[in-house]
Amino acid sequence: MARPEIVEVNGADGRVAAPDWLARAEGVHRQLRPDLPAGYAGRLGEVFANGGRMVVVTEDGAVCALAVWRLVENTYEGRRLYVDDLVTDAARRSRGFGKLLFDWLQAKAGQLGCDVIALDSGAQRAAAHKFYFREGMHIPGFCFRKNLK
């Protein structure tokens, strides 16, 4: 097996360097977000146009893990690298891909002058929470939402 590689799918301008990465990432991404619309590439294009970026971990050409992230400036934390989605392929968990990706995100946050790396995680995702705690994350408060649609 080849060593895992990290590939930035799109840059700050939102453009996807190689559109086939979206097709290769879609199955893994849907493991976390099964309700993404059928037009996956179009939806991700909208996310990218609004500042979202994607990075994937690959091994032998297969996407093993991915993250969608963005930069956010706010009043209570300063500059944060916010992770929309972080998922490892269920068939490849516990092989270090999530750790590799999280370490990359932390390094990227440092390069971009971020004060914080943050994410939200569904209350039901206990295994993911164990990983986040192990990586030094903590729960600083509640997240409140009201659906508008």
N, C-alpha and C positions, 0 to 999 in steps of 0.2 A: 504494500500500500504506500501511496505517496504521502508526503507530509501535508497536513492541512494548510491551506492558503486562505488569506483574507483578501477579499475583493470589494472595493468600494463601487457599488453599482451606479451611483450617480454623484455628481458634484454639487457644489453650492448653487450652481445655476439651474439645477433641477434636471438637466439633460442626462439621459441614461447612456452610458458609454457603449454598452452592448445590449440591445433589447432582449436578446435570448436569455439574459440573466433573470429577467422577470418570469419568463416561462419556466425556467429551471427552479426558481424560488417558490412559485405559486403553491405547489403541493405542501411544502413545509409550512408556509405562512398560513395556509388554511387549517392546519392543525390547531393553531391558536385562534384564528379568526375565520371560522367556517361560514359566517354570514357576509363575508366580502362579496360584492356583486359579481355576476358572471363576467362582466367586463373588467377583469382584474387589472390588466395593463392600463386601461383608461382611468380606473380609480386611483391606482398608484401614481399615474401621471398628475392627477389633481393634487395628491398629497405632496408630490415632489415640487409642483409649482408653488405650493404654499410653504416651502422650506423644509419639507421632509427629505431625509436621505436614507439610503439603504446600504447596508454592508452585509456580506455573506461570508460564511466559512465553508470552504469546499474541500473535498478529498476525492481524488480520482475523478474530478469533474462534476461530482454530485454535490448539491447544496446540503450541508449538514446542519447548519444553524444560520439564523439571520436576525438582524435588528433593523428597525426603522427608528430613526432618531432625528432630532432637530435642536437648534439653539433657541433658547427663550431668555429674554431679559425681563426681569420682574422686580418689584419693589422690595420683596422680602428675602430674596436670595441673591440677587445680582444676576450674573450670567449663569445659566444652567444648561447642561446637556440633558435634554429630556428624551427618554426612551419610550416611544409609542408602543413598540412591539419587540419582544425578545423571545425567541423560540428555537429550540433544538429539535430536530427530527426525532420523533418518538423511538424509532428503531436504532438511533445512534446516541441516546442519552447515556450519561455516566462515562463518557469517553473523553471528556475534557473540552469539548467544542464550546459549550456555554461559558466555561471559564476563560478560554482563549478569546472569545468574543467580548466578554465583559471587561477583561484586561485591556483589549483594544479600545473599547469605548472610554474607559478611564484615561488611557493615554491620550486619546483624541480630545477629551475634555480638557486635559492639562495643556495640550498644544493650542487650544482655542481660548485659553484664559478663563475657563469656567471655574466658578466657586463651588459648584454642586453638580452631581450627577443624580438624576431622579427618574422614577417611573411609578406608575400605578399598577397594581396587580389585583386581580379579582380575589375576593375573600375565599373562594373555594380552591384556590391554587396552592395548597399546603406544601407540596413538593417544591414548587418554585420559591415559596417564601423561605424554606430551609436554605436554598441556594443563596438567596439575597442576603439573609442574615450571615451566612458563612462568608460572604464577600464584604462584610462590614457595613451593610446598609441597616437602617433603622426606620421605624415608623414614627414620623414627627407629628402627625395629626390626622384628622379625618378628611376625607374627600367627599364633598356633597355634590349631588347632581340632580337636575330636574330635566327629564326628557321633554323636548319641545315638539316632537313629531309623534 
